[in-house]
Amino acid sequence: MIKVERKDNVAIVTLDRANRRNALGSAMVEELEHWFAELDRDASVGAIVLTGAQPSFCAGSDLKELGTMNPAEMAEHEAVTAAVARKINFIDTPVVAAVEGNAIGGGFILACSCDLIVTSAAARWNLAEVPNGWLPPWGLQALLSRVGPVVAKRLTFGYELLSGNDVFRLGLADYLVDEGKSLDEATRIASLIADMPQPAVTSTKQFFAPFIAGTSEALDVSANRIFIENCRHDRAQSTLARFGGKA
């Protein structure tokens, strides 16, 4: 479910589950964690690009899978996903997100968790959790770090389908490119970083990590508990039943 390619000293990690719009199922999250750790240990990798197989970056949590779980299993699944996203901030290797198509829910937050974001103008960004009936169960610190609490709250309500232009204007994305160009631009930027002295690049990540991460682990624990409580209500139950029953 994860494809890894090398371009000189840059590793390109592709979420490769296009039939599910690259949704974050348990198996793919486990594989993603493995590759982040493996590539971070590889001294020949100076930077990582994270992207998704067409037509999406990532559709967020796999609601079909969640719909088959009991509350304890859902809480555990989301906690594991949260830990993988948080870890991006603490590995030594910079990670650049290249976003085309949809960045929805957990996909939106996964991109926010990367060190830099390149988005195409035509990309579609949305936090779909509140309309589905629950608070996003992880990663809101990453959103807060990028746009501040007022805008983060607005985006978390989830009533807006945002374009790449919108998220760049809000300061959520770092670079804006034409449709189909995000991977090329992200790889170019990653190559520039990878060619720099690695000890200095690592030191830069390590210095800023506490400011960006803040109290992310505690916030994720709190959000996860609220998420499970929200999922007991009718609207959330209806959403989970609808997706869980799909073939």
C-alpha positions as CSV (number, residue, x, y, z in Angstrom):
1,M,0.0,0.0,0.0
2,I,3.1,2.2,0.1
3,K,5.3,2.7,-2.9
4,V,8.9,4.0,-2.2
5,E,11.1,5.4,-5.0
6,R,14.5,7.1,-4.8
7,K,15.6,10.2,-6.8
8,D,19.2,10.7,-5.8
9,N,19.1,11.6,-2.1
10,V,15.3,12.1,-2.0
11,A,12.9,9.3,-1.1
12,I,9.4,9.6,-2.6
13,V,6.8,7.8,-0.5
14,T,3.4,7.3,-2.3
15,L,0.2,6.3,-0.5
16,D,-0.8,3.7,-3.1
17,R,-4.3,2.6,-2.3
18,A,-6.1,4.5,-5.1
19,N,-9.2,2.2,-5.0
20,R,-9.9,3.6,-1.5
21,R,-8.7,7.1,-2.4
22,N,-5.6,6.3,-0.3
23,A,-7.6,6.1,2.9
24,L,-5.7,5.5,6.1
25,G,-6.6,1.9,6.9
26,S,-4.7,0.0,9.7
27,A,-2.4,-1.9,7.4
28,M,-1.4,1.2,5.4
29,V,-0.7,3.2,8.6
30,E,1.5,0.4,9.9
31,E,3.4,0.3,6.6
32,L,3.8,4.1,6.6
33,E,5.2,4.0,10.1
34,H,7.7,1.4,8.9
35,W,8.9,3.4,6.0
36,F,9.3,6.7,7.9
37,A,11.5,4.8,10.4
38,E,13.4,3.0,7.7
39,L,14.1,6.0,5.6
40,D,15.0,8.1,8.7
41,R,17.7,5.6,9.5
42,D,19.1,5.7,6.0
43,A,22.0,8.2,6.0
44,S,21.8,8.4,2.2
45,V,18.2,9.9,2.4
46,G,18.3,13.6,2.9
47,A,14.6,14.4,2.5
48,I,11.3,12.6,2.0
49,V,8.4,13.5,-0.3
50,L,5.0,12.2,0.8
51,T,2.3,12.1,-1.9
52,G,-0.7,10.0,-3.0
53,A,-1.5,7.9,-6.0
54,Q,-3.9,9.6,-8.4
55,P,-6.6,10.8,-8.0
56,S,-6.2,11.7,-4.3
57,F,-3.6,12.7,-1.8
58,C,-5.5,11.0,1.0
59,A,-9.2,10.6,1.9
60,G,-8.5,10.3,5.7
61,S,-9.5,7.4,7.9
62,D,-11.0,4.4,6.2
63,L,-14.6,4.8,7.3
64,K,-15.4,1.4,5.8
65,E,-12.9,-0.2,8.2
66,L,-14.0,2.1,11.1
67,G,-17.6,1.1,10.6
68,T,-16.8,-2.5,11.4
69,M,-15.0,-1.7,14.7
70,N,-16.3,-1.3,18.2
71,P,-15.4,1.9,20.2
72,A,-12.3,0.5,21.8
73,E,-10.9,-0.7,18.4
74,M,-11.7,2.7,16.8
75,A,-9.9,4.5,19.6
76,E,-6.9,2.3,19.2
77,H,-6.8,2.7,15.4
78,E,-6.9,6.5,15.6
79,A,-4.4,6.6,18.4
80,V,-1.9,4.6,16.3
81,T,-2.5,6.9,13.3
82,A,-2.0,9.9,15.5
83,A,1.3,8.6,16.8
84,V,2.6,8.1,13.2
85,A,1.6,11.6,12.2
86,R,3.2,13.1,15.3
87,K,6.4,11.2,14.7
88,I,7.0,13.2,11.4
89,N,7.8,16.2,13.5
90,F,10.5,14.3,15.5
91,I,12.3,12.2,12.9
92,D,15.5,13.8,11.7
93,T,14.6,13.7,8.0
94,P,12.4,16.6,6.6
95,V,9.2,15.5,5.0
96,V,7.5,17.5,2.2
97,A,3.9,16.8,1.3
98,A,2.9,17.0,-2.4
99,V,-0.9,17.4,-2.5
100,E,-3.1,16.7,-5.6
101,G,-6.7,15.8,-5.7
102,N,-8.4,15.4,-2.3
103,A,-6.9,16.0,1.2
104,I,-9.8,15.1,3.4
105,G,-10.1,14.6,7.1
106,G,-7.1,12.7,8.3
107,G,-5.5,13.3,4.9
108,F,-5.8,17.0,5.5
109,I,-4.1,16.6,8.9
110,L,-1.5,14.2,7.6
111,A,-0.3,16.9,5.2
112,C,-0.4,19.5,8.0
113,S,1.9,17.2,10.0
114,C,4.6,17.4,7.3
115,D,7.5,19.9,7.5
116,L,6.4,21.6,4.3
117,I,3.3,21.5,2.1
118,V,3.2,21.9,-1.7
119,T,-0.4,22.0,-3.0
120,S,-1.8,22.3,-6.5
121,A,-4.3,25.1,-7.0
122,A,-6.9,22.5,-8.0
123,A,-6.5,20.3,-4.8
124,R,-9.6,20.0,-2.6
125,W,-9.1,20.3,1.2
126,N,-11.7,19.6,3.8
127,L,-12.0,18.5,7.4
128,A,-15.1,16.3,7.1
129,E,-15.3,15.0,10.7
130,V,-17.7,17.5,12.3
131,P,-20.3,17.1,9.4
132,N,-19.9,13.3,9.9
133,G,-20.7,13.7,13.6
134,W,-17.4,13.8,15.5
135,L,-14.4,15.9,16.4
136,P,-11.2,15.0,14.5
137,P,-9.6,12.5,16.8
138,W,-6.0,13.6,16.3
139,G,-3.6,16.1,14.8
140,L,-5.3,19.4,15.6
141,Q,-2.1,20.7,17.1
142,A,-0.5,20.4,13.6
143,L,-3.3,22.6,12.3
144,L,-3.1,25.0,15.2
145,S,0.7,25.4,14.6
146,R,0.1,26.4,10.9
147,V,-2.9,28.7,11.1
148,G,-3.6,29.6,14.8
149,P,-6.6,28.8,16.9
150,V,-9.2,31.0,15.3
151,V,-8.7,29.8,11.8
152,A,-8.1,26.2,13.0
153,K,-11.6,26.3,14.7
154,R,-13.2,27.6,11.5
155,L,-11.6,24.9,9.4
156,T,-12.5,22.2,11.9
157,F,-16.2,23.0,11.6
158,G,-15.7,21.5,8.1
159,Y,-18.4,23.4,6.2
160,E,-16.0,24.8,3.6
161,L,-14.5,22.8,0.7
162,L,-11.2,24.6,0.2
163,S,-9.1,24.8,-2.9
164,G,-5.3,24.8,-3.0
165,N,-5.5,28.6,-3.5
166,D,-7.6,28.9,-0.3
167,V,-5.2,26.9,1.9
168,F,-2.2,28.8,0.5
169,R,-3.8,32.1,1.2
170,L,-4.6,31.0,4.8
171,G,-0.9,30.1,5.3
172,L,-1.7,26.4,5.7
173,A,0.2,25.4,2.6
174,D,3.7,26.7,2.0
175,Y,3.8,26.5,-1.9
176,L,1.1,26.8,-4.6
177,V,1.6,25.2,-8.0
178,D,-0.5,24.4,-11.1
179,E,-2.5,21.2,-11.2
180,G,-0.2,18.2,-11.7
181,K,2.9,20.0,-10.6
182,S,3.0,19.4,-6.9
183,L,5.2,16.3,-7.0
184,D,7.8,17.9,-9.2
185,E,7.9,21.0,-7.0
186,A,8.0,19.1,-3.7
187,T,10.8,16.9,-5.1
188,R,12.8,20.0,-6.2
189,I,12.4,21.6,-2.7
190,A,13.3,18.3,-1.0
191,S,16.4,18.0,-3.2
192,L,17.5,21.5,-2.1
193,I,17.2,20.5,1.5
194,A,18.8,17.1,1.0
195,D,21.9,18.7,-0.5
196,M,22.4,20.8,2.6
197,P,24.7,19.6,5.5
198,Q,22.5,17.0,7.2
199,P,23.6,17.8,10.8
200,A,22.4,21.4,10.3
201,V,19.2,20.3,8.7
202,T,18.6,17.8,11.6
203,S,19.4,20.5,14.2
204,T,16.9,22.8,12.6
205,K,14.1,20.2,12.8
206,Q,15.1,19.4,16.4
207,F,15.1,23.0,17.5
208,F,11.7,23.8,16.1
209,A,10.0,20.5,17.0
210,P,8.8,21.5,20.5
211,F,7.3,24.8,19.3
212,I,5.4,23.0,16.5
213,A,4.4,19.9,18.5
214,G,3.4,21.8,21.6
215,T,1.1,19.6,23.7
216,S,0.2,17.4,20.7
217,E,0.2,14.1,22.5
218,A,-2.1,15.3,25.3
219,L,-4.4,17.0,22.8
220,D,-4.6,13.8,20.7
221,V,-5.5,11.8,23.8
222,S,-8.2,14.3,24.7
223,A,-9.5,14.5,21.1
224,N,-9.6,10.7,20.9
225,R,-11.8,10.5,24.0
226,I,-14.2,13.1,22.6
227,F,-14.3,11.4,19.3
228,I,-15.4,8.1,20.8
229,E,-18.1,9.9,22.9
230,N,-19.3,11.7,19.7
231,C,-19.4,8.4,17.9
232,R,-22.1,7.1,20.3
233,H,-24.6,9.7,19.0
234,D,-27.1,9.2,16.2
235,R,-25.5,11.2,13.4
236,A,-22.1,9.5,13.9
237,Q,-23.7,6.1,14.2
238,S,-25.5,6.7,10.9
239,T,-22.3,7.7,9.2
240,L,-20.4,4.7,10.4
241,A,-23.2,2.3,9.6
242,R,-23.5,3.7,6.1
243,F,-19.7,3.4,5.3
244,G,-19.3,0.1,7.2
245,G,-22.0,-1.5,5.2
246,K,-20.4,-0.7,1.8
247,A,-18.9,-3.5,-0.2
